[in-house]
């Protein structure tokens, strides 16, 4: 399963981003393919938090436009929303301790734990994910 981090989605939907063209093409391929795609709730909310914030640079959307984008993703037959399961705390604790996650890296640890929980491969441009033991991740860009 391909598990998505918010940064790739943000690049794909911000036409001003340096990585926009490559990210957009990759995301369109992934969403139109038959391979399973996992969308963690923290990825969805991070995307919404950034793209609806008019004080941040880059292309921004109204809440209605952003919700339509997320609806489009969820409507794809290969997309599944991912939430924590029964073993999440044990995995998260392991990521926190093993990855020495502090402050903002706690969110990354939670995403790493969720990816492991679902047996996926995290797709992100953030190299901080290399710190988490047992996490399979790649930078598709």
C-alpha positions as CSV (number, residue, x, y, z in Angstrom):
1,X,0.0,0.0,0.0
2,X,1.2,3.5,-0.9
3,X,0.8,5.7,2.2
4,X,0.9,9.5,1.4
5,X,2.5,12.2,3.4
6,X,0.9,15.7,3.1
7,X,4.0,17.3,1.5
8,X,3.6,15.5,-1.8
9,X,-0.1,16.4,-2.0
10,X,0.8,20.0,-1.1
11,X,3.4,20.2,-3.9
12,X,0.8,18.6,-6.3
13,X,-1.8,21.3,-5.6
14,X,0.4,24.4,-5.4
15,X,1.2,25.5,-8.9
16,X,3.9,27.8,-7.4
17,X,5.9,25.0,-5.8
18,X,9.2,24.0,-7.3
19,X,8.2,20.4,-7.3
20,X,4.6,21.0,-8.6
21,X,4.9,19.5,-12.1
22,X,6.6,16.3,-10.9
23,X,4.4,15.9,-7.9
24,X,1.2,16.5,-9.8
25,X,2.1,13.9,-12.5
26,X,3.0,11.4,-9.8
27,X,-0.2,12.0,-7.8
28,X,-2.4,11.7,-10.8
29,X,-0.8,8.4,-11.7
30,X,-1.1,7.0,-8.2
31,X,-4.8,8.0,-7.8
32,X,-5.7,6.6,-11.3
33,X,-3.8,3.3,-10.8
34,X,-5.2,0.2,-9.2
35,X,-2.6,0.0,-6.5
36,X,-4.0,0.6,-3.0
37,X,-3.4,4.1,-1.6
38,X,-3.7,4.9,2.1
39,X,-4.6,8.4,3.2
40,X,-4.0,8.9,6.9
41,X,-6.3,11.3,8.6
42,X,-3.3,13.3,9.7
43,X,-2.3,13.7,6.0
44,X,-5.8,14.9,5.1
45,X,-6.0,17.4,8.0
46,X,-2.5,18.7,7.3
47,X,-3.3,19.3,3.7
48,X,-6.5,21.1,4.6
49,X,-4.7,23.1,7.3
50,X,-2.1,24.4,4.8
51,X,-4.2,24.9,1.6
52,X,-6.9,26.9,3.4
53,X,-4.5,29.2,5.3
54,X,-4.5,32.5,3.4
55,X,-1.5,33.8,5.4
56,X,0.9,31.2,3.9
57,X,2.6,31.7,0.6
58,X,1.6,29.6,-2.4
59,X,-1.7,28.7,-4.0
60,X,-4.6,28.5,-1.5
61,X,-8.1,27.3,-1.6
62,X,-11.4,28.0,0.0
63,X,-12.7,25.4,2.5
64,X,-15.2,24.3,-0.1
65,X,-12.6,23.9,-2.8
66,X,-10.3,22.0,-0.5
67,X,-13.1,19.7,0.6
68,X,-13.9,19.0,-3.1
69,X,-10.2,18.0,-3.6
70,X,-10.3,15.6,-0.7
71,X,-13.7,14.2,-1.9
72,X,-12.1,13.5,-5.3
73,X,-9.3,11.5,-3.6
74,X,-11.7,9.5,-1.4
75,X,-13.9,8.7,-4.4
76,X,-11.1,6.8,-6.1
77,X,-11.7,3.1,-5.8
78,X,-8.1,2.4,-4.8
79,X,-8.0,4.9,-1.9
80,X,-8.6,4.0,1.7
81,X,-8.7,6.4,4.7
82,X,-6.3,5.2,7.5
83,X,-6.9,5.6,11.2
84,X,-5.1,4.1,14.2
85,X,-5.9,0.5,15.1
86,X,-5.6,-1.5,18.3
87,X,-1.8,-1.8,18.1
88,X,-1.2,1.8,17.3
89,X,0.1,2.9,20.7
90,X,2.7,0.1,20.8
91,X,3.9,1.1,17.4
92,X,3.9,4.8,18.1
93,X,5.8,4.3,21.4
94,X,8.4,2.3,19.4
95,X,8.7,5.0,16.8
96,X,9.0,7.7,19.5
97,X,11.7,6.0,21.4
98,X,13.6,4.3,18.5
99,X,13.4,7.5,16.4
100,X,14.2,9.9,19.2
101,X,11.1,11.9,18.1
102,X,10.6,15.2,19.9
103,X,8.4,18.2,19.2
104,X,7.3,18.3,15.6
105,X,8.8,14.9,14.9
106,X,6.0,13.3,17.1
107,X,3.6,13.8,14.2
108,X,6.1,12.1,11.9
109,X,6.4,9.2,14.4
110,X,2.6,8.8,14.4
111,X,2.6,8.7,10.6
112,X,5.4,6.2,10.6
113,X,3.5,4.0,13.1
114,X,0.3,4.1,11.1
115,X,2.2,3.2,7.9
116,X,3.8,0.1,9.7
117,X,0.4,-0.8,11.1
118,X,-1.1,-1.0,7.6
119,X,2.0,-2.7,6.1
120,X,2.5,0.2,3.7
121,X,5.3,2.2,2.3
122,X,5.3,5.9,3.2
123,X,5.8,8.2,0.3
124,X,7.3,11.6,1.4
125,X,9.9,14.1,0.5
126,X,10.8,14.4,4.2
127,X,14.1,12.7,5.0
128,X,13.3,12.8,8.7
129,X,11.4,9.5,8.2
130,X,14.7,7.7,7.8
131,X,15.1,7.9,11.6
132,X,12.2,5.5,12.4
133,X,13.1,1.8,12.9
134,X,11.3,-0.6,10.6
135,X,9.6,2.1,8.5
136,X,9.6,1.5,4.7
137,X,9.6,4.9,3.0
138,X,10.6,6.4,-0.3
139,X,10.8,9.8,-1.9
140,X,8.9,9.4,-5.2
141,X,10.0,12.8,-6.5
